Amino acid sequence: MNWALPVIDLDRCTGCGQCVRRCPTRAVELIDRKAVIVRPSSCTYCDACERACSTGAIGRPFMIMFDTSQQRRSA
């Protein structure tokens, strides 16, 4: 399920290509010497690109969601 994609800070991206080499699904490519998610449907949201990035330009945002269904049943 692809509900989110890694976020790439283009100001921090040096274009080293480590993320491209480490991406197991080839979802990342360099365009104009910057990392870009070019195949969003291929991205599995693993941490390979984020770990490979020495400048911290790639991050995987997440959202915390609380399941309130248990609270409603107890009330």
N, C-alpha and C positions, 0 to 999 in steps of 0.2 A: 504494500500500500504506500503510495507516494503522496503523503500529505504535506511534506515540507522538503525543501531543498537546502543544501548548505548555502550559507551566505558568504560571498567573496567581497572583501574590502579592496577595491581596485587601487586605492591609494597605497595600501600596504603590500600589494602583490608586486613582486620583483620580476615575474615572468621566468622563474628558474625552471619550471616544468616538472618539479618533483611530484606535484599532485597529479599531473597527467600520467606520469610513469607509474604511480602507485594505485591509480583508480582501477579496481578489478573489472568494472563494467564499461570502461572507456566513455564515461559520461562527461568527463572534463577534457577540454582542449585549450590550447593557447590561441587567442585571437588578438592580434596587435600586441603581442607580448604580455598579455594578461590572461589569467585563468577564467574560463567561462564554462558553466554547465550547459553543454550543447545538446545533450541527450537526457532531458529531465526524466523521461519515462524509464531510462535505464538505471538511474541513481537509486541505490538501495539504502541510502542514508547510513552507510557504514562510516567508520571514522578514519579510513585510509588517507583521504586527501587532507583532512584536518591535522592528522599526526605528521604527515609529510611536509607540511608548510612550516618552514623555519621562522617566518616573520609573523605568524599568527593571523594571516590574512583570511583564512578560511575558518568558519565556525558553523556549528550545527545548532541552530536555535531549537528550543523545545518549549512546550507549553505544559504547565502543570494543570491538570484537571481533576477536580474532586468528584467522586461518585456520591451524589447525595441521595441516591435511591434507598440506601440502607437507613438513612436518617428519617426519611419519610415513612418507611414501614414501621419504624420503632415508635413514632410519635402517635 
